[in-house]
Every structure is written in C-alpha cells, then in structure tokens.
C-alpha cells in the first residue's frame, strides 16, 4: 500500500504544491487514488446475478445498470437485481445475452445468442427484431453500435456485419473469403466517418465506405495477431494490438501505452480522468495513468479470471465484468491496510506514531512499522520465534518504543533499534499489559491485570499509594501533570503522589474505561457507557439518550476540521466537536453524526479496544483506527469531496393496483379506477451507499409538504378520493442534499359509479322523495295506533319487567358472593405462604421450599446454598423510632432481598428481623458473592425509612448442602451457627459454615 502523495512532501514543497493546485484546477483533479486503495465489492450468482459471466455492462441515462449474462438480462438499482429472461413479462427472445448498447435517444439495445435484437425505451416499451429479417444470421451478436445516420451496426459471431436501418430494413455484409475465419472476435467500433472497425485474432479489419470489409492499412504497422478497436466516451478511437495501445490521431495510429508480459488484452476503458483501464485474459486488471502501470491486487480467484467488460458509471465507479462474477471498484472515504498489504496480521490492537513519522502497528500476530513512504516492514521482537500478541504501544521523546504484550512481558526498542525484553515472572509480573504511559521525565508506567506498575532499575514495581486501584488496567495517559488510569472498575487520577477515584458510575453506570483525550481544558473519557467529560466544573455524561449510537466507545480522536471520530464495535462514528461540547454542557439535547462501516472502506466495523492506543491522529491530520480486520485510515480533509457529491437520481420502479402490476409509464396508466390500493416502489440510483439512501415523497393533490420516509423504498395509498394527483419522489445520501429533479408520476383517480355527481343528484332526489313519503306514512300510522300500542305495551310488559328485575337482582347477588369467596380464598392462600408485612415467603413456605430443593439437589447433583441473615441491632430501631419505623425498615429489607435475588431464588422472613435465602443451583462461592452484593446494597441505602442518618447492616451465615445434611433442620442449624459466629465476631459480616 502507498500513502497519498501529500504525506511524502513537507514544508515549502507542500505550500508550493498547494498553490500550484489552486492555480491549476485541472492538475489537482488528476491526482488519483492508488488503484489498490479502491474499495472493492463483489457479486456472483449468490448475490442475485443470474449467471457469473458478465459479457457486457451498460448504464442507461436514468442511472440503472444493465448486465448481459448467459441466463438473461439483469437490471441493477444498487440493491436488487431484476432479471429479464424468457420467463419474465415481457420476455426476452433468448436468455444468452451477448451485447448491450445505449443510443442517443436513451434507449437500450440488446443483442442475444440467436441474432435477436431488442430495444427497451425509457417508457418501458420493448420492441424486437428476430431472424429472419432480411438475411440476418441466427447467431450470437458480439457487439453493436450506431453510426451518425442512426443505423445500427451488428457484429455477428464469425459471419460478418449486419446493419439495421431506421426503417427496419436489414443488410448483411460478408467478409471476403480470405478474411472470413478472422472475423471471430467480440470488439467493434464505428468512427466519426462511419467506418466500422472490427477486431479479430488475425489483425484489425474495417468496413470501408464502399461496403467492403478490408484489412487495416499497412501504414498502421500493427504487431501481428490479435487486434481490436475501442471507441472511448470522448469519441476517440483506440486500437489494442498485442501489448500495444494506440490512439487514432487523424489517419495515423500513435502508440500511447505498452503492457509487456501481461498476456492477452481483452478489454479497455478510458475513464473521465483520461486514464486507461485494461483487462486481461488471466492477469487481472491494470490501470495506466499518472501513477504509471498499476496492477490490481488479486481478490481471490475472481481477478484471476478473464476480464470481459468494463464500465465507468455516472458516479465514477469502475465495474468489471468477469467470467467468474462482477467486481466494482470505487473511491471510498476510508482506506484500509491488511495482511495482504504486508501487515503481520489483520486483528489490530494498537498503533502509535513516532517522532520520525513512522506508524507502529501492534496486532495479535506481532509488531509492524509503516514508514513515511508507505512501506510496511515487520519488527521481530524475538527473531526466529513466534512473535507475541501486542496489546500496548508508547513512543518516547528519544525515538524509542515501548511494547506491552499478552502474557509475554514488556519490550523496549531504543533509538538504535535494539530490543530489550522484560520477561514475565522475572522483571515484570505475569499477565497482560494493555496500557503504557511515558512521563515527561522519562518514567515508564505499565497497566497490568493487578494495577499500575512503574519500571525502576529494570524491574516493574507496584505503585503503592492510598486509593490506587488493584484491578485490570485498560488505559493510561499522561495529561499535563496527571496520570489518568482507566480500569474495568472505573477511573482514577494520580497527581502529586496521591490517587483519587472519579465516580463516573453515578452518571450512566459506566464501569470499563478505554481511553482519555484532552481537548482544551477538558479530559474526555471513553467507556462502556458512552463518553464522560471531566473539567474543573465537574463531570458530564454523553450517552445513548443524547444520540450516541452505541454504548461502548473505545477511542475519541478530534481532527483539525472540527470533527470528532469515535471508534466502536459497530463502526466509526463522526460528529461535530461543538455539538459534543454543547450536549455535554446541556445546551443541546442530542448529537447528530454519521456512522461509517465496510461500505465506506472501513476494514471492519468492529474496531478494537481494551488496549491502547487503539486510534491515533497523525501529524498529517489523518485518523488511524485499529480494527478486527486491519488498520483503517481516513483523511478528514477528503470529507468535503464526499459530502459534495451529487444526490442520487430518484426513479419510480413499479406501480401496483391492489397487488397487480401497472404499466405506469404508458399514457393510459394515468387514469386509474377509484377505490384501489395504490402501491409505488421507488429507488435512488446511487451505487455508493445504496442501502443508506434517504427518501421523501409528496403526493400533490393530497399532501402539502414533503413526507420523509427514511430508508423506506415504497409508499401506499388506500381509497384515494377522485381527482388529479402527482407523486413526487426525492432521494438523498445520508449526509447530503435532496435531489432536485424528483421522480414524478401524474395520474387521475376516476370516481366510482356512486361517486359521480349525476348519481349523487339522482340519489339525493330519490332519498328526499322517499323520506317525504315515509314521513307521511309514519305520521298516519302513528296517529292511528299510538293509543292502542301504548295500552298493549303497558299490560304485557308489566309482569315481564318485575321478573326481569328479580332475575337481575339475584344474578347480582350471586356475582357478589362469588367475588367475595374468590377474594377470601386468595387471602387465605397468601396468609398461608406469605409474610403479611414484607410480602416475602413466610416460615411455612420456607420450610416446604427448603425440603423440596434439598430433595431436588440430592437427586440432580446440583449445588444448593442457604443464607440466614439477621438485621443488626434492629431492636434499637423499634426502641428509638417506634415500631412503625421498624415495620417500614422490614418492608425495605424485603424489597432489597427481592431485588438482589434471581427469579429462581426464594427470599423468606422467618420471624422478627430474621430472613433467609434459598439459592438453588448455586455453589457456596456464588452464594457468598450474592450475600456480599446484598450487603453492598444495604450500605448504599443513605437513609432507611427516610430517617436521616439511619444506617442498617446485617449479619449472615452461608452454607452449602453437604453429604451430612440429611434433613432441612440440619442444614438450617449449620447456617444459624454461622450466623451466630458472624454476630459474635462484631456483626455486619458474612460467615460461611
């Protein structure tokens, strides 16, 4: 891998180059990404391609990509392949597609293996010409191209040329008998004089204006053998012969490039920057330009196959059709370096830059150094042996490097390259060294599994200070005059011979701390619960609730442009530094940012942490991140180029009415019946980040404003009222602007028969007449029968009403009685097994459960532990504050026991202030940890029963079921004896029995 050119210049030369680029924009645009720094994407039939041989590639002006394969014509929108074959609607005449061509009218022409020609226009209409038309041969069409008079020229496999005129007439041009065997290659071009040039294995041919196929002029002086033409997008004609590449200038060929020793050249592309891409038979892909002849590093077996077709799309990506799949090369924001670039391994742990501008890279496979010119060389810490796994790096002011390893001690490389090892068990304690900090005075601090060590006289000595952590150290940083210590249990700072813990857990419940970064007067801390900012004014937290996309942040690196880059297990996230400060200040509610993953060129979305440093900003401003798939780097200065790319073109792909497809492009599709479900699918035609494109729609006639749809690629409308509508669809990249030319579908919803105005008027008139007639009839009947009906109703409903009232009363009484019985039964059940005050199990439930669990434990061989605990000095609570306060304390104890136990455990109140825990499937060590956790919960309660200064503790006895415990009473007695010992030893402790 090679670094960008800007990294190899400095000082006045850099300034000169910048001025030159400003004065000569064309020169600056010619600076290209190295070929092997392009991001690569691969597709095969596993990804939706109908076949793995890509005979031709074309892009229609609407942005769709089209691929010619042996199993049909495939259209690609960036997310899905749509295949047109003999089974599709409409069908293509044959599945074997030989060539594609897009004409000036934006139509796509398709030639197949049986001589059929199909035209697909922008309105979705298919038009086909099938042999026999004239004397057209029914063989593979290898290439096609239109001339200046709109005549379509066809190159047939081994049978000469065909010409399809605009009026549909066909003409066939056979080569002379001496040349017929030569016409068997797949390349053809039509130049500005309407001469048709034909490639063959026996030299270059052309169809002259007199209609005769001839050999190329001898003045071309072409090498013998294979020769073929290529018409570039700038309409220049090129000729490829052997390993020579010529350009036609006037009537002469001028040699432009040579590629000796690469084998047969099969395909060529002149890109928008004027650089030449060349495909070969079995030697991969080459690019010829400002960086010379570059060979694309092989991507498995795919690039060892034949390059059949090349295309540069509208966004500048290069598509390579092979006989083993489809390859896309694109410039990405991020570049990556992996084992294939010379690194010892891909699982990168840590990296740092030394004073000479070299980048040191530590991985699970050893140590590497990337020199300023981009060369990577391994650094052997133990020559001739397996290299250690590197966890930490630190560079000093004397051009020396300190290395921490996994289980193999600490290494030091001095300014002369000499390696000194501090062996585990001798000079340094055994274990992993994940962090190293170098003080300005030269002292070396090591982060170990047992706290912080200092190297003194060649040996690592534990730092013994009050309050120093004795746990796994993940990060060390000297910031000004303070050593910051990140561990699996929080943050400490050591200053002036004193150690102080910073309680970050009170904000966001963080534990593991991975790194520190000083920005202005603040220290930013990365942790497993987001970010913390420490200043003289206190501590601030920025986490998920503030828009941070992940919990765990490994490293925070600011750049020189006001961005902050965060590495995580889900990618690299970029946000604005001012936004971050504002959220930490509380003046802004949420962060906004962009997450970058493999699609952006990141080696692996899984960045690495727990070792350090895991990300670094180098002197040239670039950001480098350690990932599980290699080293990833981004130059923030390139952001503007990627953010200013044009928005994707939005196109409507299909329309369905009640699930049935509609040819919405045709004029008749503008009138649709009412009352149907209208479903419209659309897509943004960009191939850079297709799955992250945002969409918005506006249905003119129903909606006034745009409706943002996120990544949703379809919209449905049900029961649209009659009227005229226009659906607008717009698309945008994740951090880009909306496309201005929105996709548009105009249509009219026809009224149903009952929605027509004349039907409404007639129906209204009939309803009015019917209502009037009904009114007169009802009045007449009412006046005639009102009295009689009133008497009959009164007589016949009196008894029924009495009976109904009696039944309702009886039913209500029965329901009330049943409800009371149910409530009493539930109360009896609770009273039988539940302690009324605390809601815990009572003594009876405890005895039954203990006997059952002992039987189950003995039968299954699973451990069973019992904890019996007693509230210390509980009598003083009742005597001092009343029994009401004592009851509230007991209820609080019950809640704490429930919160500290698992669902499978049983917490019970045995009486008074005595409680017990039955811990099933729990060995004694785990039971002790659970008891200690409960004890910490007791200590953490500031004021029991809201009584200021009231603090409670408990004493506990913990036992595990043993072979001698034959009855619950024996197990309980052992636990009670351990409890008695805890009380006699001073209370507020846990003893095991």
Secondary structure as UniProt FT lines:
FT   HELIX           5..8
FT   HELIX           11..23
FT   HELIX           25..29
FT   HELIX           35..37
FT   STRAND          39..43
FT   HELIX           45..47
FT   STRAND          56..59
FT   TURN            61..62
FT   STRAND          65..69
FT   TURN            70..71
FT   STRAND          72..76
FT   STRAND          81..84
FT   TURN            86..87
FT   STRAND          97..102
FT   TURN            104..105
FT   STRAND          108..112
FT   TURN            113..114
FT   STRAND          117..120
FT   TURN            122..123
FT   STRAND          126..129
FT   TURN            134..135
FT   STRAND          141..146
FT   TURN            148..149
FT   STRAND          152..156
FT   TURN            157..158
FT   STRAND          161..164
FT   TURN            166..167
FT   STRAND          170..173
FT   HELIX           177..182
FT   STRAND          188..190
FT   TURN            192..193
FT   STRAND          196..198
FT   TURN            201..202
FT   STRAND          205..207
FT   TURN            209..210
FT   STRAND          213..215
FT   HELIX           218..220
FT   STRAND          227..231
FT   TURN            233..234
FT   STRAND          237..241
FT   TURN            242..243
FT   STRAND          244..249
FT   TURN            250..251
FT   STRAND          252..258
FT   TURN            260..261
FT   STRAND          265..270
FT   TURN            272..273
FT   STRAND          276..280
FT   STRAND          285..289
FT   TURN            290..291
FT   STRAND          292..295
FT   TURN            300..301
FT   HELIX           302..304
FT   STRAND          307..312
FT   TURN            314..315
FT   STRAND          318..322
FT   STRAND          326..330
FT   STRAND          334..337
FT   HELIX           339..341
FT   STRAND          348..353
FT   TURN            355..356
FT   STRAND          359..363
FT   TURN            364..365
FT   STRAND          366..370
FT   TURN            372..373
FT   STRAND          376..379
FT   TURN            383..384
FT   STRAND          390..395
FT   TURN            397..398
FT   STRAND          401..406
FT   STRAND          410..413
FT   TURN            415..416
FT   STRAND          419..422
FT   TURN            425..427
FT   STRAND          435..438
FT   TURN            440..441
FT   STRAND          444..448
FT   TURN            449..450
FT   STRAND          451..456
FT   TURN            457..458
FT   STRAND          459..462
FT   TURN            466..467
FT   STRAND          473..479
FT   TURN            480..481
FT   STRAND          482..487
FT   TURN            488..489
FT   STRAND          490..495
FT   TURN            496..497
FT   STRAND          498..502
FT   TURN            505..508
FT   STRAND          513..519
FT   TURN            520..521
FT   STRAND          522..527
FT   TURN            528..529
FT   STRAND          530..535
FT   TURN            536..537
FT   STRAND          538..542
FT   HELIX           544..546
FT   STRAND          555..558
FT   TURN            560..561
FT   STRAND          563..568
FT   TURN            569..570
FT   STRAND          571..576
FT   HELIX           577..585
FT   STRAND          593..596
FT   HELIX           598..600
FT   STRAND          615..617
FT   TURN            619..620
FT   STRAND          623..627
FT   TURN            628..629
FT   STRAND          630..634
FT   HELIX           636..638
FT   HELIX           639..643
FT   STRAND          649..657
FT   TURN            658..659
FT   STRAND          660..662
FT   TURN            664..665
FT   HELIX           667..670
FT   STRAND          671..673
FT   TURN            674..675
FT   STRAND          677..685
FT   HELIX           690..692
FT   STRAND          694..700
FT   TURN            701..702
FT   STRAND          707..710
FT   STRAND          714..718
FT   STRAND          723..732
FT   TURN            734..735
FT   STRAND          743..750
FT   HELIX           753..755
FT   HELIX           757..833
FT   TURN            836..838
FT   HELIX           843..860
FT   STRAND          864..871
FT   TURN            872..873
FT   HELIX           874..881
FT   HELIX           883..900
FT   TURN            903..904
FT   STRAND          906..911
FT   TURN            912..913
FT   STRAND          914..920
FT   HELIX           924..940
FT   HELIX           944..946
FT   TURN            948..949
FT   STRAND          954..960
FT   TURN            963..964
FT   HELIX           968..984
FT   TURN            985..986
FT   STRAND          990..992
//
